């Protein structure tokens, strides 16, 4: 077991009691990254910065001045976060020659202040605009759960973040989630992925995709790790989370959308998890949620928020010669936003506001939604590289379950809950309306303990 395959909690215990040196951990992390068979995971290594941060952590711990549980913990950043001295390339070759950032992004500063050691930037879907994780410029990271001889999708857009954790290279990486970009790769790779309510963390210094939907969150090994990272990203002192009794938790399994055309093995893994929760005392009911259907009806009628806002972000690039250097599939999806009129966009925003209120009222203050994170396990990557029609079909299906939470401005977490076809990981999603982050994390910790 490499150090990178340990949880933050396991590493922190070793670091704090002096059994593990932060500099030695940093050096082992880089050695593991550089010797790994997949060199598409990291796009840039921060060796000089990591060396200074690890040395500072070593001094603090030796002198009894530890900053807390994250002091000395290696961490990776999706290539959307500003890192001082580097251009933010957002998974695109056309941004490689842009000016280096003058300051770290706010959440980078926050985790640095908590003592983490930034080891590098990780790969992603170009401009975060795909749920599959394929990147034609920097390569597509291989899902470590792939059967021998196969390259299964890593999931996107935070592909490198999930693979870096799943491969045991780092205990945590920070990603972004606009339609599922933290939870999708977490589910595909069998790790924990937490998408916070939009606005829970500062977005300063984060390259946008669709600002009304963009949110952030960690990919890591355990819910406890996510709880600690969440606190640090908000610049608050982590306090023990009060974990409720299963009998005090009301779960709702949505009968709407989430199970449509789902793989039988995914449904089986999910149902087995639900049965375990029920036997342990959880209160679970199934319920139709018409808001879910209405979201897709809105998108069909008026267009989607994400394409409209992504087009606004990239409209100048799309009208220039730079478009020839972009992933054609990203270009095609982004150009769909050009067809969304201002009137249509405002119609969607108004309907969204109503649906959010309706959804929140239906759930009540305490209920937690429980459903498969995705309707399928990670697909082979190669067929999608050869067939655009198949790519867009699989991408739409992959994003379907997770984008609902973003549209309704909620919070969610994906936990590993078993395996599906070919022995590939299946994710279990717990979600709630916006602002219920603390409860979702607390309930997820209880569910994780039972399922493991």
C-alpha positions in Angstrom: 0.0 0.0 0.0 1.5 3.3 -1.1 1.2 6.4 1.1 -1.0 8.0 -1.6 -3.5 5.2 -1.3 -4.1 6.0 2.4 -6.8 8.3 3.5 -6.1 11.8 4.8 -7.0 10.5 8.3 -4.5 7.7 8.0 -1.7 10.0 6.7 -2.5 12.7 9.2 -2.2 10.3 12.2 1.3 9.3 10.9 2.4 12.9 10.3 1.2 14.2 13.6 2.8 11.6 15.7 6.1 11.9 13.8 6.0 8.4 12.2 5.9 10.0 8.8 7.9 13.1 7.7 6.1 15.6 5.4 9.1 15.9 3.2 9.5 12.2 2.8 5.8 11.9 2.0 6.1 14.7 -0.6 9.2 12.9 -2.2 7.4 9.6 -2.3 4.4 11.3 -3.9 6.4 12.7 -6.7 8.3 9.4 -7.2 4.9 7.6 -7.5 3.6 10.1 -10.0 6.7 10.0 -12.1 7.0 6.2 -12.2 3.3 5.6 -12.8 2.4 3.9 -16.1 -0.1 6.6 -17.0 1.6 10.0 -17.6 -1.6 11.7 -18.7 -3.0 12.2 -15.2 -0.9 15.2 -14.2 -0.4 18.1 -16.5 2.1 20.0 -14.3 4.1 19.1 -11.2 4.7 21.8 -8.6 8.0 20.4 -7.3 9.6 23.6 -6.0 6.4 24.8 -4.4 5.7 21.4 -2.8 9.2 21.2 -1.5 8.9 24.6 0.3 5.4 23.7 1.7 6.6 20.3 2.9 9.6 21.8 4.6 7.4 24.3 6.4 5.0 21.6 7.5 8.0 19.6 8.9 9.1 22.5 11.0 5.7 23.3 12.3 5.0 19.7 13.4 8.4 19.2 15.0 7.9 22.4 16.9 4.4 21.6 18.1 2.8 24.2 15.9 0.8 21.9 13.5 -2.0 23.6 11.6 -4.3 20.6 12.0 -5.3 17.4 10.3 -4.4 18.6 6.8 -0.8 19.8 7.7 1.6 18.1 5.3 -1.1 16.3 3.2 -0.4 16.2 -0.5 -3.1 17.6 -2.8 -3.7 18.0 -6.5 -5.7 20.7 -8.3 -7.9 20.4 -11.4 -6.5 22.6 -14.2 -9.2 25.2 -13.6 -7.8 26.7 -10.4 -5.4 29.6 -10.5 -1.9 28.7 -9.2 0.5 31.5 -8.8 3.2 31.5 -11.5 1.3 29.3 -13.9 -1.1 30.0 -16.7 -4.5 28.4 -16.1 -5.0 26.2 -19.2 -8.4 24.6 -18.4 -7.4 21.5 -20.3 -6.9 23.4 -23.5 -3.8 23.9 -25.5 -5.0 27.4 -26.6 -4.4 28.8 -23.1 -0.9 27.4 -22.6 0.7 30.7 -23.6 -1.5 33.0 -21.5 -0.1 35.1 -18.7 0.9 33.3 -15.5 -1.4 33.8 -12.6 -0.4 36.5 -10.1 -2.3 34.9 -7.2 -3.6 31.5 -6.2 -7.3 30.9 -6.4 -9.1 31.6 -3.1 -9.6 27.9 -2.3 -6.0 27.2 -3.1 -5.0 29.8 -0.6 -7.4 28.4 1.9 -6.1 24.8 1.7 -2.5 26.1 1.7 -3.3 28.0 4.9 -4.5 24.7 6.4 -1.1 23.2 5.6 -1.7 21.1 2.5 1.1 20.5 0.0 0.2 21.3 -3.6 1.9 18.7 -5.8 0.5 19.6 -9.2 -2.3 20.2 -11.6 -4.3 17.3 -13.1 -5.9 16.7 -16.4 -9.6 17.4 -17.3 -12.0 17.6 -20.2 -11.3 20.7 -22.2 -13.0 23.7 -20.7 -14.8 21.2 -18.3 -17.3 20.6 -21.0 -17.8 16.8 -21.0 -18.8 14.2 -18.5 -16.6 11.6 -20.1 -13.1 12.9 -19.4 -11.7 12.5 -22.9 -9.0 15.1 -23.7 -7.5 15.0 -27.3 -4.7 17.5 -26.3 -3.2 16.1 -23.2 -4.4 12.5 -23.4 -7.2 10.7 -21.5 -6.3 9.3 -18.1 -7.0 5.6 -17.8 -9.5 4.5 -15.2 -7.5 2.4 -12.8 -10.5 0.1 -12.4 -10.3 -0.9 -16.1 -10.2 -4.6 -16.8 -6.8 -5.8 -17.9 -6.1 -4.7 -21.5 -8.9 -2.1 -21.6 -9.0 1.7 -21.2 -12.3 2.6 -19.5 -13.5 6.2 -19.3 -12.2 8.2 -16.3 -15.3 10.4 -16.2 -15.2 14.1 -16.5 -14.7 16.8 -16.4 -12.5 16.2 -13.3 -10.9 13.2 -14.8 -7.4 13.6 -13.5 -8.6 14.4 -10.0 -10.5 11.1 -9.7 -7.8 9.0 -11.3 -5.0 10.5 -9.2 -6.9 9.5 -6.1 -8.1 6.1 -7.3 -4.5 5.3 -8.5 -3.1 6.0 -5.1 -1.0 9.0 -6.2 -2.6 11.5 -3.9 -5.2 11.2 -1.1 -7.2 14.1 -2.4 -7.8 16.4 -5.4 -10.1 19.4 -5.8 -12.4 19.5 -8.8 -15.3 21.5 -10.1 -18.9 20.3 -10.8 -21.3 22.1 -13.2 -23.4 19.1 -14.2 -21.7 16.3 -12.4 -18.0 16.8 -13.0 -17.0 15.7 -9.4 -19.5 12.9 -8.9 -19.2 11.3 -12.3 -15.5 10.6 -12.2 -15.8 9.7 -8.5 -18.5 7.0 -9.3 -16.5 5.7 -12.4 -13.3 5.3 -10.3 -14.8 4.1 -7.0 -13.8 7.1 -4.8 -15.8 9.7 -2.8 -16.8 12.9 -4.6 -18.6 15.8 -2.9 -20.3 18.6 -4.8 -21.1 21.5 -2.5 -24.0 23.9 -2.8 -23.0 26.6 -5.3 -21.4 29.5 -3.4 -20.3 27.5 -0.4 -16.7 28.2 -1.4 -15.3 31.2 -3.1 -15.1 31.0 -6.9 -12.3 33.6 -7.1 -9.6 32.4 -9.5 -11.7 29.5 -10.9 -12.0 29.3 -14.7 -15.8 29.3 -15.3 -18.0 27.1 -17.5 -21.5 28.2 -16.5 -21.6 30.5 -13.5 -25.2 29.9 -12.5 -24.3 26.2 -12.2 -20.6 26.0 -11.3 -19.7 24.5 -7.9 -16.6 23.0 -6.3 -15.8 19.9 -4.3 -13.1 17.4 -3.2 -12.5 13.9 -4.6 -11.0 11.7 -1.9 -11.1 8.3 -0.1 -13.6 8.8 2.7 -16.4 11.1 3.8 -14.4 12.2 6.8 -11.7 13.4 4.4 -14.3 15.4 2.5 -15.6 16.9 5.8 -12.1 18.1 6.7 -11.4 19.5 3.2 -14.8 21.2 3.1 -14.1 23.1 6.4 -10.6 24.2 5.3 -12.0 25.4 1.9 -14.4 27.6 3.8 -11.7 28.9 6.1 -13.4 27.5 9.2 -12.1 25.2 11.9 -13.3 21.7 11.4 -15.5 20.4 14.3 -16.7 16.9 14.8 -19.8 16.2 12.7 -22.8 15.0 14.7 -23.7 11.7 13.0 -27.4 10.9 13.1 -28.8 7.5 13.8 -30.0 5.7 10.8 -33.5 5.5 12.3 -33.6 9.3 12.3 -32.9 9.6 8.6 -35.6 9.8 6.0 -34.4 8.7 2.5 -36.4 9.2 -0.7 -35.6 7.0 -3.7 -36.7 9.0 -6.8 -38.9 7.0 -9.1 -38.5 9.7 -11.8 -35.6 9.7 -14.4 -32.8 8.2 -12.2 -33.4 4.5 -13.2 -34.4 5.0 -16.8 -32.3 2.7 -19.1 -30.0 1.9 -16.2 -27.8 -1.1 -16.4 -29.2 -4.1 -14.4 -26.0 -4.6 -12.5 -26.0 -0.9 -11.4 -29.6 -1.2 -10.2 -28.7 -4.4 -8.4 -25.8 -2.8 -6.6 -27.9 0.1 -5.6 -30.8 -2.0 -4.4 -28.5 -4.1 -2.3 -27.2 -1.0 -0.6 -30.8 0.2 0.0 -31.7 -3.1 1.6 -28.7 -2.9 3.9 -29.7 0.6 5.0 -33.3 -0.6 5.6 -32.2 -3.6 7.6 -30.1 -1.2 9.8 -33.2 0.9 10.5 -33.2 3.6 7.9 -36.6 4.9 6.8 -36.8 4.6 3.0 -39.7 5.4 0.6 -40.0 5.7 -3.1 -41.6 8.8 -4.6 -42.2 10.4 -8.0 -40.4 13.8 -8.3 -42.1 15.6 -11.3 -39.5 18.4 -11.0 -37.0 16.1 -12.6 -39.0 15.5 -15.7 -39.8 19.2 -16.0 -36.0 20.1 -16.1 -35.5 18.0 -19.2 -38.7 19.4 -20.8 -37.4 22.9 -20.2 -34.0 22.0 -21.8 -35.8 20.5 -24.8 -38.0 23.6 -25.3 -35.6 26.4 -24.5 -32.1 25.0 -24.5 -29.8 24.4 -21.6 -28.3 26.9 -19.2 -24.8 25.3 -19.4 -24.6 25.7 -23.2 -25.9 29.2 -23.1 -23.5 30.3 -20.5 -20.6 28.4 -21.9 -21.1 30.1 -25.3 -21.0 33.4 -23.6 -17.6 32.5 -22.0 -16.1 31.3 -25.2 -17.9 33.4 -27.9 -14.8 35.3 -28.8 -12.6 32.2 -29.2 -15.3 30.5 -31.2 -15.3 33.4 -33.7 -11.5 33.3 -34.1 -8.9 31.0 -35.6 -8.4 29.6 -32.1 -11.5 27.4 -32.6 -9.4 25.2 -34.9 -7.2 24.2 -32.0 -10.2 23.2 -29.7 -11.7 19.8 -29.4 -14.4 19.7 -32.1 -16.8 18.0 -29.8 -16.5 20.8 -27.3 -16.9 23.4 -30.1 -20.1 21.6 -31.2 -21.7 21.6 -27.8 -20.7 25.1 -27.0 -22.1 26.5 -30.3 -25.5 25.1 -29.2 -25.6 28.0 -26.8 -25.7 30.5 -29.7 -29.2 29.3 -30.5 -30.5 30.2 -27.0 -32.1 33.6 -27.2 -32.2 36.0 -24.3 -35.9 35.4 -23.9 -35.4 31.6 -23.8 -32.6 32.0 -21.2 -34.8 34.2 -19.0 -37.6 31.7 -19.3 -35.3 28.9 -18.0 -34.1 31.1 -15.1 -37.6 31.9 -14.1 -38.7 28.2 -14.3 -35.6 27.2 -12.4 -36.4 29.4 -9.5 -39.9 27.9 -9.3 -38.6 24.3 -9.6 -36.1 24.9 -6.8 -38.7 26.1 -4.5 -41.1 23.3 -5.4 -38.3 20.7 -4.9 -37.3 22.1 -1.5 -40.8 22.1 -0.3 -41.4 18.5 -1.5 -38.3 17.2 0.3 -38.9 19.0 3.5 -36.1 20.0 5.9 -34.6 16.6 6.6 -35.1 14.1 3.7 -32.1 12.9 1.7 -32.4 11.6 -1.9 -30.9 8.2 -2.6 -30.2 7.0 -6.1 -27.5 5.6 -8.4 -25.0 8.3 -9.2 -24.9 7.1 -12.8 -27.1 4.7 -14.8 -24.0 2.8 -16.1 -20.4 1.9 -15.2 -17.4 3.3 -17.1 -17.6 2.5 -20.8 -14.6 1.6 -23.0 -13.0 4.9 -24.3 -11.9 3.7 -27.7 -15.3 3.4 -29.4 -16.2 6.9 -28.4 -13.1 8.3 -30.0 -14.2 6.9 -33.3 -17.9 7.8 -33.3 -19.1 11.3 -32.6 -22.8 10.2 -32.5 -22.0 7.6 -29.8 -19.9 10.1 -27.9 -22.7 12.6 -27.6 -25.2 9.9 -26.8 -23.1 8.4 -24.0 -22.2 11.9 -22.7 -25.8 12.9 -22.4 -26.7 9.7 -20.5 -23.7 10.0 -18.2 -24.7 13.6 -17.3 -28.4 12.9 -16.8 -28.6 11.9 -13.2 -26.1 14.3 -11.8 -27.1 17.5 -13.7 -30.5 17.5 -11.9 -28.8 18.5 -8.6 -26.9 21.4 -10.2 -30.0 22.7 -11.9 -31.9 22.6 -8.6 -28.9 24.3 -6.9 -28.5 21.4 -4.4 -25.6 19.5 -2.8 -24.6 15.9 -3.3 -22.0 13.3 -2.6 -21.2 10.1 -4.5 -20.0 7.0 -2.5 -18.7 3.7 -3.8 -21.5 1.1 -3.2 -20.4 -2.1 -5.0 -19.6 -3.2 -8.6 -21.4 -3.6 -11.8 -20.6 -5.2 -15.1 -16.9 -6.2 -15.6 -16.3 -5.6 -11.9 -16.4 -1.8 -12.4 -17.4 0.6 -9.5 -20.9 1.8 -9.0 -21.7 5.0 -7.2 -24.4 5.8 -4.7 -25.5 9.4 -4.7 -27.0 11.2 -1.6 -28.3 14.7 -2.3 -30.5 17.4 -0.9 -31.6 20.9 -1.7 -29.2 23.8 -1.4 -27.7 24.7 1.9 -28.1 21.2 3.4 -24.4 20.4 3.0 -23.7 19.6 6.6 -26.6 17.2 6.9 -25.7 15.5 3.6 -22.1 15.0 4.8 -23.2 13.7 8.2 -25.6 11.3 6.7 -23.1 10.2 4.1 -20.6 9.4 6.9 -23.2 7.1 8.5 -24.1 5.4 5.1 -20.4 4.9 4.3 -19.7 3.2 7.6 -22.5 0.8 7.0 -21.7 0.0 3.3 -18.0 -0.5 4.0 
